[in-house]
Amino acid sequence: MTPSPTDTRTSSVSAADFEFLRTFLAQKTAIQIAPGQEYLVESRLDKVARQHGLPDVTAVLGRVRSGNNAVAADVIDAMTTNETSFFRDQHPFDDIVATIIPELLSKLGPSDPLTIWCAASSSGQEPYTLAILLNEHFGDLVRRRRVKIVATDLSPTMVTRTKEGRYSQFEVNRGLPAKHMITYFQQQGRDWIVRNDLREMIDARVLNLLEPWSAIPRCDLVLIRNVLIYFPAEVKHKILARVKDQVLKPHGYLLLGSSETMVGGPQVYQTCKLAKATCYRPL
C-alpha cells in the first residue's frame, strides 16, 4: 500500500502543499511520497476536490490543514494504492496448507477457533484465498465454524470491497484457478461475487497500523505481507514488535511478503524455513 513510482510530468501542486502532504501522510499512515511525485498528488486529489465541491488541490489541502476530518480521510484513501491478487506468490499458501494449519490445529482444543489476521489486506483477495483453501482442505473445521479471519486495511473503500466480495473478470483472472472461480463465485453481469458462506468467514474492518489494535483478537496466524517494505525501518520494527506482544499467540506463525525480512528488526522472533517459504515464530 504505497503511492506509485515517481512520475516526472509537470504539476500545479505548489512546493509548500507537496511538503505539507508528505508530512501529513508520513505522520498519519507512514506512507512515504518521494520528491517528483507532484503529478501523482494532483491526479489523485483532483478526484477528492470534485467529490467535495472544491476548486482544486490547494483547497483540498487547505481543508486538511484546518482539521476537516472527512476531507483528510478521503485524501488518505486517495493516496494509497492497493495492489493485490488471489494466491499472490503461491508458495506461502502451499506451506499454510501443508504445514502451518496442521501444526496450529495440533495446539488447539477441540472447540477452539483458528484465528487469522490478514493486515493491509487491500480489496480482500488474500483473506478470500485463505477461506477457499480452508474450505478445500479443512472443510470440517469450516463446517463447525471454528475459523475466524479478520481482514483489515487503512482504506474504507477497500474494506467495503472486501465485505462485498465483488471482483472484475480481470481480478479473478489474476491468480485464481478456474476450478475455484466456478466453485466459490457466482457471475453477476461482468463481475464475480464470492459465495455467501465465504463472505461470512471474513470480518473486514478499517484499521490504521499506526493506531491502537484493540479490536484485533489474539491470533494463531498473522499475514502482514507487502506493506512493511514501504514503511521507515523504525515504524516497521515497532509494528513487528506489537504483533508479537499484542496479537500473536505463543504457538503462532507470522508471514511477511516475499521481499520482506526480519533483518534489523526486534529480536523476539525465530526464523523458520518451511518447504517453500519462510515464516517467523515468537521466541
PyMOL commands that set and color helices and strands:
alter all, ss='L'
color gray80, all
select helices_A, chain A and resi 15-29+38-51+57-65+69-78+91-107+125-137+139-143+156-164+169-173+178-184+196-199+228-230+233-247
alter helices_A, ss='H'
color red, helices_A
select strands_A, chain A and resi 114-118+147-153+166-168+185-188+191-194+202-206+219-223+248-255+269-273+278-282
alter strands_A, ss='S'
color yellow, strands_A
deselect
rebuild
show_as cartoon
